[in-house]
Amino acid sequence: APIGCGSRGGVFRKNFRRKGSSIDYSDLQHEAAILAGARLTEMTPFEVAGDPVDPASLPVTVGDDEARLDEILALVTERGELAIDLETTSLTPADADIVGFALCWGPGEAGYVPVSHRGLAVGPQLDRDAVLAKLKPLLEAETPRLHMQNHKYETAVFRRYDVTLAGVGCDPMIASY
């Protein structure tokens, strides 16, 4: 099943904006479940595509595991679909620095790649430029199809990092009209 509009992108950004300049990871597993396709209403604590899910089974954080990121990007290439949501430092694209990437590469398969978080409780991270170098060929190709909540914002932020998006799939904000 395609991930597109049913993936409920944008949930990570909402959490980031609400909590300020550092992310509280306490809700991250719940948000990963939503990104992976869980219904937003009448949802049991963790449910993806109608089936209960053990939150510990969700691949929430890639952290500094570059090999895991490479595996995920190989799956994206094979499947031809990627839902992606940026975590940034600002609501204004001209001021926004990327601090993380929320990725969904299939139903029930989602993860978070922190790249520039700061603070006392920051865990392992990958280098932002290294992650962008791996993502750029996928983001600038016609496939995979890219699904993004608020595509206009994501496009503007990616442009600041010399990434021109292609292969546009679905934006749930536009699809809701």
N, C-alpha and C positions, 0 to 999 in steps of 0.2 A: 504494500500500500504506500502511495506517495506520502511524504511528510507534510509538505506545503502548508496550507492554511490551517489545518487541524493541529499544528504543532504548538500553537499558543505562544509564539515568540514574544519577547519584550518583558517577560516576567522578571528577569534578572535586573534589567535597568530600573524597573520600578523599585525593587528592593534597594538598589544602590542609591537612588535619588532620595528615598525616604530616610536612609540611615547616614547620609553624609559622605565624608571623604574616605572612610574606611568601611569595608563591608563586614557585617556581622554574619557569619556563615551558619547560624543556627537554623535559618529557614531554607538553606540552599538545597537540601535533599527534596523538600516539598516543592520548591520551585523547579528543580530538575524534573520531577515527576510531571509537572504541568507542561514544561517545555517538551517533554517526551510524549505528550498527547493526553494527559489526564483531563477529565472534564472539570470545569471551574465551579459548577454548581452541583449539589447533591453528590459530592465526592467523598468516598471513605477516606481515611487519613492518607493512604497512598494507593492510587488506582490509575492504571494506564490502559486505555482502550477497553474499559469496562471490567478488567480483571484486577483483583487485588495484587499489589506488588510490595515486596519487602524493601523498604527504603535503603537498607544496607546493600541490596543487590544492584542499585543504580550506580553507574560509573560517574560519580559526581565531579571529581577533580582530577585533571591530568597532572597538575602540579609541575614538577620538573622532569617528568617522564617523557623525554623526547621520542623514545621508541614507541610509546603508546600513541602519541600524537601522529607519528608516521603511519601506524596501523589504521588509525581513524581516517586519515586523509586518503589512504589506499582504498578503504571501504567507500568513501565518498566518491572517488573516481570510478570505482566499479559500479556503484548504484546510480550515480548521476543525479543525486539530490543532496542539498545541504541547507539546513535552517541555521542561521547564524544571527547572533545578537551581540552587539558591542557593549562592554561596560566602559564607561568613560568618566572623566572628572568634571564634566560640565554638560548642561542641557543645551548650550550654544555650540554648534559644530565648530565654529571658528576658534573656540577656546578649549575644545575637548581633546584630552589626551586619552588614548586607549590604555586601560588597565587590565582588561580581560576579554576573553571571547567565550560566549556560551554557544555550544555547538549541539546540533541534533542531526544524526546521520541515518536514522531509521526509527520506526515505532519502538518506543521503550529504550532507545539508545541515545543518551545525551550526556554531555560532560561540560566541564568548565575549565578553561585554561587561563589561570592568573599570570599576568606578565609584568605588571608595574604597581602592585599594591605596596603601600607603605604603612608602617605602624609596628607596634610591639608584637602583635599576634599573627604576623604574616608568616605563612608557611612557604614551602618550596615553590618556586616559580621558574618559568622559562623566560628567556630574553625576548622582549617585544619584537625587535627587529628580526630575530631569527624565526619567530613564529610568522610574522608578516611575510618573510621571504618564502616560507613553505606554503602559506595560504595564497599568495599573490597569483601564481599560475592558475589555480582553481578559480579564484574570484574573477579573473580577467578572461576566462574561457567561456564559450557558449554552453558548455556542460562542465560541471554540474549545474542544474537549475538551482538558483539561490532564492531562498524564502526568508524574508526579513520583516519584522514588525517595524514600521516607520522607515521604509526604504530610503526616503529622501534624506533623513538624518544620517543614516548609515553611509549613504553615498557621499555626503559632504565630509564626514569624518574620514572615510577611507581616502578621499582625494587628498587630504592633508598629508597622507602617508604614501602618496604617489601610487595609489591603487585605483584603477578605473573598473568599476563593476560591469560585468556582462552576464548573460544567461539568467536574466531576471525571471523568477518564478512567480511567487505569490507574496503579496503584502496584506495581511489580515485587516489592517486599518482600511485599505482601499476596498478589499473584498466585502467588508461589512456593509457597504453602501448599496 
